Amino acid sequence: MGEPLSEAGLDTLFRTARSYNGYLDKPVSEDQLRQIWDLMKFGPTSANLFPVRIIWCVSEDAKARLAKLVSGNNNDKVLKAPVTAILGMETKFYDHAPRLFPVADARSWFVDEQGNAGAHAEPTAFRNSSLQGAYFIMAARAIGLDTGPMSGFDNAAVDAEFFAGTTIKSNFISTLGYGDPASIFDRLPRPAFEEFTQIA
């Protein structure tokens, strides 16, 4: 059983953390990207089937290719961020089940008798890669970085540009770096417990 985080830890992950529109001129290292991965991979997914796939757009070329496929001022955000991560989902994640979940025949849960994806495969990939996207945000915050997740982009175009020839589809993208406080506005309202939840 884990110990509660300190007040400072809760602030880092939640209370004072923000989604940033711009970043300080400070690089993000490959070691930091690996740290994010090595934290987020411990977050739970259905039967440990781990559908998330990430392309880290670090080079100017990769950022330029991605920037052409995003909406509005997201273009500028991608170009200026130290890194933008494309978080995708492997639609045939179940092919890795024998290694990642060897305690049962989990692959058979997601394919039909011909080996084609069943009805539960894509919703499972989307739900769990979205969960892993949240772990990505928390892991980045935990090592002192900030993120700017966004869905304002052309999924089909990103898939064609970055995932061609694979069975991976994009879920969302997120800029990554050391957030510039000048790039954000005041925190927006958050609903109270009683407003959006109930105890049954």
N, C-alpha and C positions, 0 to 999 in steps of 0.2 A: 504494500500500500504506500502511495506517495505522500510526501509532506506538502502542505499548502505552500504556494508561492508567497514570497514577500510582497508587500505593498508595491515596491518598486518593480518587481517582476510582473505583477498584474497590470501596472501602468504600461510597461514596455509592450506587453502582448495585446492589451485591450484599451484601457481607459484613456491613455494619452496618445496611443498610436493613431496614425492617420493614413489615408490613401493620398499619395502625393502626385501632383501634376508636373513637377519639375524637380531637378536634383542639383546638388552641389557638384562642382567640378572636381570630383574625387573618384578614382577608379574602383571598380569591383574586381577582385582577383578570382582566378579559377579556383583557388583553394576555398574561397567563400562560397562559390557555387557548389562545390563538392560538400561543404559543410551543410548547406541547405538540404541537399539530397540525403545526406547521411542522418539528418534529423527527421525529415518528412517521411522517409521510408518506414518509420516505425508506427505511423498512424494507421489505424485499422481500416481494412477494406473487406468486402465480402469474400470469405474463404481465402483471404490473403492473395487475391487474384490480381491486384496491382495493375490496373489498366493504364495509368498515367504514363505519358511519354513527353519529354521536354526537349525543345530546341532552344538553346541559349543564344540569342542574337547579340553577339559582342562586336563583331567586325563591322566596319562602316558599310561594307557591301551587304551583309545580311540585314542590317538595320534599314538600309535604303530599299532593299527588296520588300521588306515587310511594310515599310512606311507607305508604299504605293497602294497598299491593300486595306488601309484603315480609313475610318471616317473622320471628316472635319479636322479639328485641331489635334486629334490623336496622332496625326502624321508628325507634327512637330515634337510631340512627347516621345515618340519612338526614336526619332533621329537624335534627340538630345540626351536621352537616358543612357547611362553607362551600359546597361543591359536591358533587353526586353526578352522575356521568356514566352515561348509559345507552348502552352500546356495542351497537349493532345490526349486522345484516348485510343488505345489499341482495340479495335473492334473484334479482333480475334484473340483477345486476352486469354481465353480459355485454353489455347494451345500450350500455355505455360503452366497449366494447372498440375500436371504430373510432378513438376519440380517444386512449385510454390505451395501446393496443398496436397502432399502425398498421402494424407490420411484417408482420402476418399477419392472416388472417381468423379471429381468436380467437373471435368470437361463434359461429361455426359449430361450435366444439368443444363447446358447451354447450346447443345447441338442436337439435330434430329438424327434419324437413323442413317441418313446419307452423309452425315458430317457437316451439314450446312447450319449456319447460325439459326437458332430458334428465336422465339418471340422475346425471351428474357435477356438475350445477349446485349443488344444495344442499350436498353435502359440501364442495365447493370454497369456497362462501361461508362455511360454518361454520369450516373449517380456517383460511382466510386471515384472516377477521375475528378469530379467536382469536389468531393471530399478531400482528395489529395491536393487539389488546388488550394483549399483552405489550409491544409497542413503546410503547403509551400509558403503561404503568407505568414503563418505563425513562426515557421522556422527562420524565415528571413528576418522577422522582427527580433527573434530570440538571439540572433548573432549581430544585431545592431544595424541592420539594413532596413530600408523602407520599400514599399511596393505601390504600384498604381494599377490595379487590375482593371481590365476593360473588356467589353464585348462589342465595341464599335468597330467591326472589321468584317470583311467578306470571307466567311468561313470556307466557301468552295474555292475561292481564289487562293487563300492561304494553303489549303490542302493541296492544290495543284502545284503551288510554288515550292512548298517545303516538304510535303509528304507524298509526292508523286511516286507511284510504283509500290506503295505500301498499303496496309489496311488500317492506317492511323487517320483519324479525323481530329481537327482542331476543336477545342472546347472554349478556352478563352486565352487572352494574352495579358501579360503584366509587365510593366516597367519595373526596374529594380535599381536601387542605388542608395545614396545618402540624401534623404529628402530635404528640399529647400523650403524652409518655413514660409518664404515669400510666395510660394506657389499654391498655397491653400487658403481657403476662407474659413470663417468660424464654423465650428462643428454644427452639423444639422441636428434637429431634434431626434431623440430616441424615445420610444414609447415605454411607459411604465409596465411593470409586471402584470398588474391587474387589467391593463388595457388589452393586451394581446395574448394572454395565457390564462388557463384555468386548471385547477387541480380537480381531477375526477375521482 
